[in-house]
Amino acid sequence: MTQASASPDAPRRNGLSLVDVVAQSVGFMGPVFSVSILLPLLVGMNAAGRGAGSAAPLAVLIATVGMLALGWIVSAYARRVKTAGSLYNYVTLGLGQRAGAAAGLMYYAGVLLLGAAIGPLVGGYLHDTLAAEFHVQPLPVWGWQLLILVGVVALVYVGVEFSVRSQLVLSLISVGVLLIFFIYVIVKVGGGNSATAFSPDTAQDGWSGILFAVLYGVLLFTGFEAAANLAEEAKDPQRHIPKAVTFSVLAAAVFFLIGTYAQVAGFHFDLNVMAKASGAPLNALAGGSPGGYGSTSWGRLVELVVFLDMIAVYVGISVSATRGVLTMARDGWLPRPLATVSIRRGSPTGGTVLVGMAYLAVIGISHLFPRLLELPGAPSYLATYSWFSTFGIFCLAAIYLMMALGAPRGLRDHPRRWLVWLCAAVGVMLTAGALFGSVYKVPSPTVYATYFALGWFVAATVIAVFVGRRRARDEPTRAMHERPSSSECRG
């Protein structure tokens, strides 16, 4: 058929190795990007004014336990489900078709806008870093944003193998450099190192502060499940996807623990000193300023690897978004043209076009309407990132919650029922707390992103009910015509 190349039944490449799918999860999480910006939130320099203080590593350790529980649930589902929809399919198994559809619409809207948030940030970061370090401005902020957007969309369209391997290279370089620096800081601290970083007694607000910081610890791991979006393109998804999810959480946890401890120890466990460097704690430690452990060259190298990890996150989120849009459209919950796939490249063309348009729209908003999301003292690209990333992270945390709630039903025939219930309970507590943290004392306009996310969930539920009724009504007709059409297409 002439439309075979645009068919959702078009053959897909099943050549991704275990390393490739690990790269997808690690790229989405962005370990370097996360650990470089979230330390102030963990220690208590946030809108609520609460945190773990010097015990931030303990908060990360507790968050790791919770994320391992969620990771176990994802792994258990991944052994049974071989589709690109990941969490959308898992919630469907646990809570039913329409709840799953609403969850999918919310999840992939969150992924899409989380990716869109990275675009303004990475372009603005590159522009301002070049201006501050080298006093050059070859392009305006929007010029860098558009140039990087074109590059990312091209990477996603060229093919998934190239996309994930690009993420792997970028992540390995950035994580490797920063890991060396963190170990160097710990060694330089010498006798000043202390196990008090894992003691609740050193938290500024005791256990309440530590548990509140755990909410931000969850943000470190956001996107850990991204490997599951490549289930249709992996060589052995039932084996590789569960391993990739578990390994990604564990490897990221080790890096986050070392990185958090090194930064807290580097500031000598002194909250007042940390507060002075709250805007860029990692840069303060790596640069040649008083109290730092590096030099101007080290500071610039750290800025470079943070930029590289931002690009890896940008690509990773985009790959996940295109696969999710493909699956939702193929299942009839989104317009059918979004299910188109390129036979030559094996990449979702409809999803790639949607991703490019959404990213371009957000870049446009940050420049055409700078006061819409304005934050006092912050450049427009940072305010845009703050708003859209808050929307995206809330959506992802909500779906983690729904997946955990549905796990006892979706995995009801699992041989270790007690473990299903245990992981589900831990996952529910962790994600419910994270959702609470996303609204508690969060200032405007950032808090409005959460309200918009809640509004979108209501809209997604209405869409799921309406489309579900239409699908049920059209099912007899579709069943009559689907098999001949499919055979004809394959022929």
N, C-alpha and C positions, 0 to 999 in steps of 0.2 A: 504493500500500500504506500501511497505517496506520503502519508502522514506518519509512517512508522517511526521516523526520527523524532517526532514530537510526542510519541506515545509514552505514557507512564510505564507501559510494559516493555519498553526498550531494554535490551540487555545491559547489565551494569558490570563493571569490572570487579572481580573478586580477588584482587591481588595485594591487598594491604596486609602487611605483616603485624606481628605483635608490637614491634617497635613503632610502627606507623600509627597504630591506634592509641598507644601510650602518648605519642607526641600530640595527638589531638586533645586529649584531656589536659596534659600539662600546658599546652599552648593556650587553651581556653582559660585555665586558672591564672596563668601569668605569675609564677611565684616571685620573681624579682619585682615586678610592678606592684604586687600586693604588699610584700614585706617592706617596700620603700615608702608606702603612703599610709599604711594602717597602724603603725606603731603609736602615733599620737592618740588615735581613737582608743586603742587598747589600754593605754596607761591612764586615760581619763581626760584627755584634752579634746572633748567632744561637746556637743550642744547640751547634754545632760550634766556634764561636769563630773561624771562618775566613771570609774575604771579600776583596773587591777594595780595601777601604780607599778612598783618594781617587781610585782609578781605577775607581770604580763606573760612570761613564759608558761606559768602554771595555767593561765586562762587558755592559752593555745593548746596545751596538753589536754585539757578537758574538752575543748572543741574537737580535737582529733578523735577522741573516743566517740563522740556523737557522730562525726562524719564517717567513721569506720562503720557505725551501725547503718547509716544510710547507704554507704557503699556496699555493704553486704546485701541489702535489699536489692539494689540495682544489679549486683552480680547474680543473685538468685533468679531475677527476671531475665537477665541477659542470656542465661543458659537455656531459656525456653523460647525467647522471642527473637526473631531474625528480621527486623525491619528497621528502617531509618528513623522511626518516630520516637524511639527511646521512652522518656518519661510519659509521653502522651499514651503510648500503648500500655505502659505499666499501670497508670491510673485507670485506664479503661478496664483492665482485668480486675482491678480491685474494687472500683466504685461504679462500674457500668459504663455503657457506651456514651451517653450524653454527658455524664460527669467527666469522662475522659476527653470528650471533644472540647468541653469548656476549659478543662485543664490545658489541653494542647494549644488552644487559641491564646490562652493567657501565657503559657510557657514560651511559645515562640514569638509572641509579641514582646515579651521580656527580653528574650535573646536578641531579637532584631534591634530593639532600642538600646540595649546594653552595648551592642556593637556600634550603633550609630553614635553613642556617647563617646566612644574611643576616638572617632575621627577628628572632631574639633580639638580634643585634648592632645593627641599626638602631634598634630600640625602646630598647635600653639606652643607646645613644649619644645619642639625642634626650633621654631622661630626664636623664642625667647632665650633658649640656651645658646644659639649661635650669636645672638646679639650681646648677651652678657659675657660670654667667654672669649669671643673672637671679634666682637664689634662689627659684625657684618649682617646685612639684611638683604640677601639676594632675592627673596620673595616676600610678599606680605603674608600674614597669617593664613588668609584664605587660599593663597596660592599653594602653600605647603599642604594644606588640608585637601585640596582638590588633587594635587599631584599624588599624594599618598593613597587617596581613595581610588584613583585610576589603577595604581599598582596593585592594590589589594583585590579589587574586582577582577583584574586580569589573572592574578594568581588563582583565585577561586574558580574561574572559568576554564583555565588551561587544563586543570585536572586535579583530582584529589591527591594523587601520589605526590605531585610537585608541591601542592599546598601543605600537606602534613610534613613533608621532609624539609620544607622551608621553615616551618615552625620548630622542627626538631633542631636544626642548626642554630637558629636564633636563640632558642631556649637553652641549649647546651652551652653556648658561648656566655650568655648573660648569667646563668646560674653558676657556671664554673668560676667566672671572674669574681662574682660576689661571695661565693663560698670561700674562696681563698682569702678575700678581704676580711670576712667575718672571723675566720680562724686566726688570722693575723691579729685582729683586735683582741680576741680572747687571750692570745699568748702575751700581747703587750700589757694587758691589764694585770697579768701575773698574780701576785698575792692578793690583789683586789677582787678576784673572782670569788663568788659566794653562792652557796646552795639556797640562800634566802630568796632567790628568784622563784623558787618552787615552794615557798612557804606562804600560807595565807596571812601570817602575822605581818608581812611587809606590805600588804595591800592597803591602799589609803582608806578604803571603805570596808575592809574585811572581806568576808565571803560574799556579801551583797555586791561589792565592787567587782570581785572576780567573776561572779556569775553574769554580771552585766557586761563585762568585757568579753565573755564567751560569745555573746551575740555578735561582736565584731570579729571574733575569731572565726565564726562561721563564714564571714565574707571572704576570708583568705582562701577558702576551698571552693568558692562558687564556680561551677562549671566542671567539677570533678567527673561528672557522668558523661561528658561530651563524647567519649570514645564510643558510647552506645549508638550515637547518631550515624556511625559508619558501619553498622552491623551488616548491611547489604553489600558492602564493598570490602569486607575483611575475608581473608582466606578461610579462617575457621572461627566464625563469630562466637559459637557456643563455648569455645575455650579461650579465645583471645580477649574478648570484651570483658569477661569477669576478671581475668588477670590484669588487664590494663587499668580497670577502675580501682582495684585494690592496690596495685603497685603505685598508681598515681597519688592516691591519698597518703600512703605510707611515705613515699619519697618526698612529697610536698611537706608532710608533717615534720620530717627530719630537718628539711631546709628551713621551715618556718620557726622551729624551735631554736635552731642554731642562730638564725638571723635575728629573732626577737631577743634572745639572751645576749648576743653580741652587742646589740644596740643599747640595751638597758645597762649592761656592764660597762660599755664604752662611756656612758654618761655617769659612771660610778654610782649607779642606783639612786641618783639624785633627781627628784622630780622637778625641782626648780631649774636645774641645768637643762633637763629635757624640754621644759616649757619654753625656754629661750630659743630652742632649735626646732620647735614643733612644726614649723612650715616645711622644713626639709631636713629631718634628723639624719638621714643617711648621708646627704651631701655634707652636713656639718662634720660628721665623723671622718669622711673620706677626703675632704678638702684640706688645704694647708692652713686653715685658720687655727687660732689658739684652742687647745683642747681636742683637736682632731688627731687622727692617727695616720693620715696619708700626706698627700701633697697636692699641688695644683694638677699635676698629671693624673694622679689617682682619682681626684675629684672629677676630672673630665672623662676618665675611663668609666667611672660609675654612671655618670650621666649618659654615656653612650650605651652601656648595657641596659639601663632602664629603658631607653628609647627602643633598643632592639626587642626587648621583651614586650613593650607596648605593641610593636608591629606583630609579634607572634600572637598576642591576645586578639588583635584586630582580625588577623587571618583565621584564627581558631574559631572565634565567635561567628564569623561570616560563613565558614564551612558548615557549622552546626545549624545556622539559620536556614541556609539553602536546603539542607536535607530535611529539616522539619517542615518547611513550607511544601516541599515535594510530597511528603507523606500525607500531610493534612489535605492537600488538594487532591491527591490520588484517592483518598478515602471519601471525598465529597464534601469536606467541611470548609474548603476554600474554593474559589473559582478554578475550574478545570484547566485553563491555560497555564496556571502556576505549576502544573504537574509535568510540563514539558521537559524532556531530557535530550541532550545532544548525544547522538549515536557516536560521533567521532571522538568527542572528549569524555563522554560518560559523566558529564556534570549537569546539574539541574539548571536549565537555561531560564525557566520562568522564575525560579527562586533567586537566581543571580541578578536578574533584572530588578526584581522587587527590592532586594538588598541594596543595590546601587542607588535606586531612587529614594529609598528611605534614608540612607546615609547622606545623600546629597541634600535632601530636605532639611535634615537637622543642621547640617553645616550652614545652609541658608538662613535658618532661624537664628543661629548664633550671631550672624552678621547683620541681617536685616531688622531683627527685633531684639537688640542687645539688652533692653531694659525689661523684657518679658520675664526673664529668669535671673535677673540681676542679683548678685551677692555683694554686699559691701566690701570694697577693697580687693575683689577678685576680678581677673580678666573675664571677658564674656565666654571664652572657650572653657574655662574652669567651671563657671556657673552652669553652662550647658551640660558639661560632663556630670556635675553633681546631681542635676535634676533627672536627666535621662538614666543615669546609672542607678539612682535610687529607685526609679520605676522598674528597671530591669531586675535588680536584685530582689525587690519585693516580690515580683512575679515568680522568680525562681524559687525563693524560699517558700512561697505559698504552694507551689507544686511539689516541693519536697515534703511538705506537710501532708498534702493529699495522697501522695504515694505511700507515706508511712501509715496513714489512716487506713488505706485500702489493702495494705500488705497481708494482714491476717486472712482476708477473703481471697485475694489474688493468688496467694501462695498456700492455700488451705490444704493442699495435698503434699506439701513439703515434708520430708521425713523428720525434720527437726522443727516441729511446731513451736516448741518452747523458745527456740532461737528467733523464729519469726516474730513472735509476740514481744520478746525482749528488745530486739532491734527496732521494732515498730514503736514501742513505748519510748525508747530513748530518742528516736527520730522525731516523734511528735513533740516531746518536751523541748528539744533543742530548737526546732524550727518555729514552734509557737513563740518561744522566747525571742528568737531573732525577729519575727514579725512585730512583736511588741516593741522591741528596740528600735524598729524603723519609724515609729511614730512618737515614741516617748520624748518629749521636750525637743523635738526636731523643729528648727525655725522655718518660717516661710522665706522664699517660695519652695524650698526643697520638700517640705512636708506635703505640699500639694501633689507631688509626684505619687505619694502613697495613696492619696485620695483618688487620683486618676486611675491608679492600678486597681483599686477596689471597684471603681465605676466600670472599668474595662471588664472585670470579672463578671459583674452583673450583666453587661452587654453580651459577653461571651456565652453566658448561661442561656440567655434568651435566644441567641443565634443557634446554640446547640439544640435547644428544644424545638425551635422552628424547623431547622434543617433536618433534625432527627425525624420529625413527623412527616416531612416531605419525602425523606428517604424510605420510610416505612410504607408510605402510600405508593411510591414508585417501584418498590422492590419486586413485585411480580413481573412488571414490564421489563425491568432491568435483567431479571433472571432469564427471561425468554430470549433476549438478544445478546447477552454478554458473551456466552460461550462461542457462538458462530463468529462474532466480531473478533474475539481474541484469537481464534484459530486462523481466521483470515489474515489478521495482522502478523502473526508469526509466520504464516506461509509466505 
